[in-house]
Amino acid sequence: MGKPIPPHWGLPATSWLRPQTPKGLRPQTPKGGILTAVKIHLVDGTYELFRAHFGAPPAAAPDGRAVGATRGMMRSLLALLAAPDVTHVACAFDTVIESFRNTLFAGYKTSDGIPEELHAQFPLAERMTEALGIVAWRMVEFEADDALAAAAARWAPAEGVEQVVICSPDKDLTQCVRERRVVCFDRRRQILLDADGVRAKFGVDPASIPDWLALVGDSADGYPGLPRWGAKSAAAVLAHYRRLEDIPDREREWAVSVRGAPSLAESLRVGREEVLLYRRLATLRTDVPLAESLDDLRWRGARRDALTALCAELGEDEVVPRMPLWREG
């Protein structure tokens, strides 16, 4: 995982709660005390919990349980909530790591290999998120990424929504990007990807990301891609054809010049069935049933009793005194 990072995710140690407005994200401007536009922040809770676990020293609760990942994630979420443009927030978790995709492909990722002390903290992290007053989506049949994709698709075109910010560096989620209306934001590295950023990084439009992943493969998700196809060759071909089914079988029919085209075309001819399955695995679902309305996502503050009790349970004594807002009721 590289160098360990502190639970404040790279923010200065003295300012992990300081409002952060990264380049490219404009703070909302109050008008008469009312926000003139809504900016929705959708958080990849599974990623945040993993990052906090592997990037911070271990910590134990008073009863001896490992809680370092939950405490680190709580501080990270609190830093997000303190930012001036964060008003509507939701967080999605892979409550069960396995999903419908495991029935489609035997090699798809599972919970095998996840440290037990991390796996045991998922329910705790979900409780913590709700105690902070954030909507938590617990995914069982679907994945957390599917919930984020469904939320972005539902609310990006909604009246009054200026922007949807997907807080994750996961390349799968870049398929959700829509110009500057839906963007991906890596909070740790402070990198924002709009549609131009996706094109610059991957060489294809956001809509072609599932096709690109199908050719290249994704070791984190467990599907291999096609032999001989790499990031550059996939980008060169898909930048022109956009979709797998539009790529001709014979390289002599290709309208682009790519190194090793004969072997690439042969690999695609032989692997057509497999690559379409990989694309299905890579394509995020936007039909996840989410019960909340847009107003339900508005952050109205933390739940005082729940958060106070949870912090005592975790042995965390910094968060409650620094909470900027408590909700009524």
N, C-alpha and C positions, 0 to 999 in steps of 0.2 A: 504493500500500500504506500510505499515511499516514506518520507519523513513524517513522524507523528505530528499531528496538529492539535492545538488546544481546543477545548470544547466551545470556545467562542468563535471557532471557524476562521481563524486568521485575523480577526479584529484585534486591535491593540488591547492588551490585558486590562488597561484602565478604562476601556470604553466599549466593553462588549454589549452594553445596553444603550450606547449612543446611537441616535437615529442615523441611518445610512441611506443615502440617496445615490445609487450608482449611476454612472454616466449612461445616458440614454433613457432613464426613467425619470420623468418630470413629476415633481410633487404636485398634488392636487391643490387648487387654489380655492380657499373658502370664499364664498360670496354671501354676505349677510349671515355668516355663521353656518351656511349650508354648503356642502361640497358640490361643486358644479359638475363633476364627472366621477364615475366609479372606476377604480382600478382593482381588479380581483387578483389576489395572490393565491396560487394553488401550489401546495407544498408536497413534495415526494417524501412522505414520512419514513418509508422503508430506507431510502437512501440516507436521510438525515440520521436515522438510528444507527445504521451500519457505520457511517462516517464518524459519529460520536464514539462508537465502541472501539474502532480501530485507531482513532486519532487522539484519544485522551487516555491518561493513566486510569487504571481500574479504580473503582470506588465501591465501597460497601455501605449498605444501610445499617442502622443500629442493630437490626436483627441478623446481620451477616450476609444478606443477599447481595449479589452483584447488581449495582444500579448505576454504574458510571455512564452507560450509554443514555439512559433516560435523563439523568441529570444534565449531561452535556447537551442533549437535544432540547431540553427545557430552556437552557440559557440561549441556545441558538434561536428558538422560536420567540423568546422574549426580546431578543435583539431585533428580530423582524417586526414584531408588534410595535416597537418603539419608533420605527421609521415614520416620517410624517405622511407618506403617501399610502400607508397600509390601513385600509378601512374594512375590506372584505377578504376573508381568509378561509380556506379549507385545507385539510391535510388528509392524504390517503395512505393507507397501510395495506401491506400484504399480510393480513391476519393469518391466512393460510398461504404458504409459499406456492404450493401447487395450485393449478388453475385448470380451466377447460383446455388449455393448450397441451397439457400433459396427456390428454386423451387423443390428441392429434399426432403427437410425435414423442416416441418413447425416450428420446434423448434430451427432452426439454428440461430446464433447470428444476431442481427439487430442493427440499430443505436439507438434504444430506450435506454434511460438511459445515453447516452453520454452527458456530460455537454454542453450546447449550446455555451458557450464561447470557448470550445475546438473544437467542431464541426465546428464552423465558421472559425477556423484558418487553416483548411486543404488547401484551395486554396492559402492562404498566405504562408504557409510552402512550397508548391510546387513552388511558385514563388521564394521564398528565395533559394531553392535548385538550381534552374536553374540560379539564379543570382550568386551563388557561382561557376558556371561553371560545375555543376554536372548533368549528365543525370537523368531526373525524369520520372518515369513510373507511369502514372495515371490510376489506375485500376477501371473499372466499372463493366464489366461482370465477370471478374476474380478477385481474391484477390491479395494483394501485395505479399503474400507468393508464389503464383503461378508464378508471374513474376520472383521472385528470384530463384525459382526452375528451371524455364525455362532457365534463364540466366546461372545458374551453369551447367545445362545439356549441353547447347550449347557450352560454352567456356572452360569448364574444359579439354576437349580433344584437344583443338585447339593448333596448333603449336606455340611454344614460351610461352605458359601459364604454369607457374610453380605451381600456387595454386589459388584456388578461396576461398575467406574468406567471409562467410555469417555473417554479423554483426547483430546478434540477439540472445537472449536467448530463443526464442520460440521453444518449444520441437517439434512442427510440422516440423520445418525446419531441424531437425536432420536426417530425412529420406533422405536428399540430400547428406549427408556426404559420401565421398568415400575415405577410408583410410586417407592419408594425402593430397590428391589432392584437395578435397573439405572439408572444415572444418567450424564449427560454432564457432563464437567468441562473448562472452558476454563482451562488452566493459566496462560496468560499474563495473563488478566484476573481469575483466581481467581473464576470464576462457575460455580456448579453448578446443573444443571437436573435436578430430579426430575420426576415426572409433573405436579405442580402448577405447576412452573416452565415446563414446555413449554406447558401450557394458558394460562398468563399471557402468555407471549411470543408464541405463534402463534394462540391463540384456539381451538385444537382439541386433542383427545386425541392422544397419541403415535401411536396406530394409524392416525389420519387424516392424518398428515404426508405420505405419498406422494400421497394425493388432493389435499391442499392444494398441494403442489409441482406436481402435474400441471396444476392450474388457473392457478396464478401463474407457473409457469415457473422455470427455474434457468439463468441466463446462464453460470454457471461450468461447468455440465455440457452446455450447448449446446441445450437444448430450450426452446421459447418460451412454453409455456402457451397459454391461450386468450385471444383479444382481449377487452378490456374487463374481464376478471377481475383484481382486485387482491387484496392480502393481506387487507384488511378484508372485502370481499364474500365471498371464499372462506371465511374464518373464520366469518362469520355464517351462511352456508348449511350448511357442513360441521359446525358445532357442533350443528346439529339433525339433519342427515341422515347424517353420519359418512362415508358412502361415495358415490362418484360415481353409481353405478347406482341409488341410492335417491333421487336428486334428480329430481323430476317434470320432464317436458319443458316444461310450461306454467307460467308464473309465477303464474297465478291459482290453481294448485293448491299453491303453496308455503305452508308453515305458518310461514314467517318473513318479515318485512318487510325488504327490502333496497333501498337506493337504486339506481335504474337496473335494476330486476328484469327488465323486458321485454327489454332489450338483452342482459342477462346470460343469460337463458333462451334467447334466439335463438342466441347464441354457443355455448352448450352443445349445443343441438339440432344445429347444423351441425357442431360439432367433436367429437361423441361418440367417433368412431373414433380421432381424434388424441389426445384427452385420455386415453383408456384406454391408448394406447401410451405416453404421457408418464408415466402412473402406473407402468407396467411398468418404465420406465427408472429411476424414482425409488425403486422398491421394492427394498430390499436383500435379497440372497439369504442364507438361513440354512443352505443345504445344501453350503457350501464344505467340501471334505474337509480336515480338520485332523488331522494324525497324532498330536499330542501328547495326553497325559493331563493331568489337573489338576496332578498332582505334577510333571510336566515344566515347568510354568510357575513353580514355586517358584524364586525368585532365590537362588542359593547363592554368589554372588560373581562377580567378573570372572575371566576366564581370563588368568593373569598373563603367560605367554609371548606369547600372541596380542595382548593389549592393549599390552604394552610395545613389541613390534615395530611395531604399527600407529601408536602415538603417535610413535615415532621417524620413521616414514615420513611422518606428517602434520606433523612439526615442532611437536608439542603436548607441553609439558613440565609442565603443571599437574595433569593428571588422575591419572597413576599415583601420585604422592605422596599424593593425597587419597582414593584408593580405600578405602572403609571395610571391604570384605570381599573376600577372594580365595577362589575355590573350590578344592577338592581334586580333582585328576585332570583 
